[in-house]
Each structure stands twice: as C-alpha cells, then as structure tokens.
Amino acid sequence: MFTEKIELVLIKRKMSKADLAAALDMTTQNLYGRMKRDNFSESDMKKIADVLGCDLNVTMTLRDTKDTF
C-alpha cells in the first residue's frame, strides 16, 4: 500500500527508485526489497515523505461508522 504511493510520487517527481535510494542513503537493492515486501516503519515513511517533499498523514477509519481518526 505505501509502496504504491511511493511509486506514484516518484512518477510525479520524475525520480527513479535509484534516486530515492541514494537520497535515503541506502542501497537500491535494500529499497527494492522493502518496496517488494511493503515493509516500512513509521520513521521510514516519514523520511521517505520528507525526501519526496510530501507531508505524511496516517489515519485510522472505523469500518462500521467510517469515522476517521
């Protein structure tokens, strides 16, 4: 899910995954692996959002009432 968002922003920013990996000071292989597993901690997500010039918003929505927190 987060991986899909990263890929959309990379297209918008005209950046490659290799560009993002370099900006995050990690190997391209490491980034590809994390993206394949969609495995990111909250601090990873914040760092990626910052590098991509984005605000990170995390919400929880109740399934029955659709209330968002």
C-alpha positions as CSV (number, residue, x, y, z in Angstrom):
1,M,0.0,0.0,0.0
2,F,2.7,2.5,0.9
3,T,4.8,1.2,-1.9
4,E,2.1,2.2,-4.4
5,K,2.1,5.7,-3.0
6,I,5.9,5.9,-3.3
7,E,5.7,4.8,-6.9
8,L,3.0,7.4,-7.7
9,V,5.0,10.2,-6.1
10,L,8.2,9.1,-7.9
11,I,6.4,9.4,-11.2
12,K,5.1,12.9,-10.3
13,R,8.6,14.0,-9.1
14,K,10.3,12.3,-12.2
15,M,12.6,10.3,-9.9
16,S,13.7,6.8,-10.1
17,K,13.8,4.3,-7.3
18,A,17.6,4.5,-7.5
19,D,17.4,8.3,-7.0
20,L,15.2,7.7,-3.9
21,A,17.6,5.1,-2.5
22,A,20.5,7.5,-3.0
23,A,18.7,10.3,-1.2
24,L,17.8,7.9,1.6
25,D,21.5,6.8,1.9
26,M,20.6,3.1,1.3
27,T,21.3,0.7,-1.5
28,T,18.9,0.3,-4.4
29,Q,18.7,-3.4,-3.5
30,N,17.6,-2.6,0.0
31,L,14.9,-0.1,-1.1
32,Y,13.6,-2.6,-3.8
33,G,13.4,-5.3,-1.1
34,R,11.4,-3.1,1.3
35,M,9.1,-2.0,-1.5
36,K,8.5,-5.6,-2.6
37,R,7.5,-6.5,0.9
38,D,5.9,-3.1,1.5
39,N,7.8,-3.2,4.8
40,F,8.3,0.3,6.2
41,S,8.4,1.6,9.8
42,E,6.7,4.9,10.6
43,S,10.1,6.6,10.8
44,D,11.0,5.2,7.3
45,M,7.7,6.5,5.9
46,K,8.4,10.0,7.4
47,K,11.9,10.0,6.0
48,I,10.7,8.9,2.5
49,A,7.9,11.5,2.6
50,D,10.4,14.2,3.6
51,V,12.9,13.3,0.8
52,L,10.0,13.3,-1.7
53,G,8.7,16.7,-0.5
54,C,5.5,15.3,0.9
55,D,3.6,15.5,4.2
56,L,2.8,12.2,5.7
57,N,-0.7,11.7,7.1
58,V,-1.6,8.5,8.9
59,T,-5.3,7.9,9.6
60,M,-7.4,5.2,11.1
61,T,-11.0,4.7,9.9
62,L,-13.6,2.7,11.8
63,R,-15.0,0.1,9.4
64,D,-18.6,0.3,10.7
65,T,-19.1,4.0,11.1
66,K,-16.4,5.3,8.8
67,D,-15.2,7.8,11.5
68,T,-11.7,8.8,10.8
69,F,-9.0,9.4,13.5
